[in-house]
Amino acid sequence: MVWLYIALIAIIFLFLLIIFSKLTIHLNYFHHNDNDDLKVEFRIWFGLIKYKINIPLVKIDDNSPSVVVKGNSGMGNPSENDSPTKVDQIKKDDIMTYLRNTKEILQHVINMNVILRKFIKRIVIKHFEWHSLVGLGDAAHTGILTGALWTIKGSFIGMLSHFLRLKKMPVLSVTPHFQLAIIQTRITCIFQFRIGYAILAGLKLIKFWKGGRPNLKMNTANSKEKTNTV
């Protein structure tokens, strides 16, 4: 009987620990001309448990109207040498299927926007940096592009601060290069929320679900085929 109480207390403690634990997401995106690199890392308990997603290649396929995505993922510190690399093709039909499925789910949840808005308000952005180096090879055109980028970044940060909580002022920069045609940008973002808030949002989605099972469509069979054009 004593062991039953100990097991029950341990389960309750573990449940409370998970609910009050914070999930920290590190996002690092780098774009240089035609090359893209995206890294996403999920951490809980001060990095004791972490999961990484590395997408070192995003490009337009040369032989078809699709986007080629190459990446790997895993626990701890996965690298391309010890983690299997997956290459996918994302076609227009796959994007349309995703949008239709999203619309189908939204139609099955009452007050979906309220639930999401309350959850998003719980997300805290601990760090945000966005640096860009741009050039068009012409001083006048480069100056116009630089001003436009500052406007876009300012509008984006204003929208971001409206929906999320910023813990620190974002660090932004736009550096013009008047001699070369170049587009280079890096975005580094760290945001955090309690796992309990995500669980609560999920329970609300179940509670306000209506209309039975959604009619979701599967992606086309060719959307997951590997390609040799990378």
Buried (B, 14 or more C-beta within 10 A) or exposed (E): EEEEEEEEEEEEEEEEEBBEBBBBBBBBBBBEEEEBBBBBBBBBEEEEEBBBBBBBBBBEBEEEEBBBBBBBBBEEEBEEEEBEBEBBBBBEBBBEBEEEBEEBBEEBBBEBEEBBEBBBEBBBBBBBBBBBBBBBEEEEEBEEBBEEBBEEBEEEBEEBBEEBBBEEEBEBEBEBBBEEEBBBBBBBBBBBBBBBBBEBBEEBBEEBBEEEEBEEEEBBEEBEEEBEEB
